[in-house]
Amino acid sequence: MQASESLSDQVTLRSLAAVLERLCATNVDMRSSAPTMFDAVSVPAMSVHCYLVRMRRYTKFDFTCFLVAFSYLEQLCKLDPAFCPTMHNVHRLVVTSLLVASKAADDVFHANLFMAQCGGISVLEINKLELELCRKLKWVVMPDNAQLLRLRAALNDSRSSYWACWHNSPGAAVRDEPTASKWDEAATEATAVRMPRTKSLQESLGRILFGVSPGEIADKPQAKPGQSSPTAYSPTASPRSVFRRIFSSEGLSQQAS
């Protein structure tokens, strides 16, 4: 019975993370126009799903705390669009909401120092965020069962009206709700924009050894049949084959000549 409940909790946790990731991908960063205390200077390296899994693993909170924390986020979104989840505020919103939810709805809760270490922020910062959240909620931190039931039902329906208030860009909910695949595409596109392209070892070797990258070589005209190419390097060659060709007896003789 416990194993099945744990599996169900993991599935629900993944659904919560997927929803937050989609919202972060479609919402507008409002730090310049309406900054809040929850905004981070840069996007944290840890994904939303890994962050939720980390909080679940180390805190051992009852899973109801995660639903209560989401109910806090819903109220913040209704209060001010600047609190809608983005990649710059979602981590601080999650850890602060879980901290308050554990104190309000669970018999077990951790000290703010422990929660700050789990969330990757300072204890002074989490103290300020906790106070800010309670003030925004007007110290009403016990949601009713109807709120939690609506959240449960909306997790599997991206077109539910429940998520309308979670968007801070005009028409975002209408534009992205028809199919869940559009939400996934938006999340993938946002991730691609956030993460810089990493240069491969092959490209770096190409620039060091030949002064050009594989992409530039691909753009150059290829040699005609029967003619030798001015550069023996090819974009599909592996680094091992490049070194073998250069330091082989044939390559050394060509360099000597």
Secondary structure, DSSP 8 states (H G I E B T S, - for coil): -HHHHHHHHHHHHHHHHHHHHHHHHHS---TTTS--TT--SS--SS-HHHHHHHHHHHH---THHHHHHHHHHHHHHHH-GGGS--TTTHHHHHHHHHHHHHHHH-S----HHHHHHHHTS-HHHHHHHHHHHHHHTTT-----HHHHHHHHHHTT-TT-GGGGGG--STTHHHHHSS-HHHHHHHHHHHHHHHS-----HHHHHHHHHHSS-HHHHHHS----TTS--S----TT--HHHHHHHHSSHHHHHHHH-
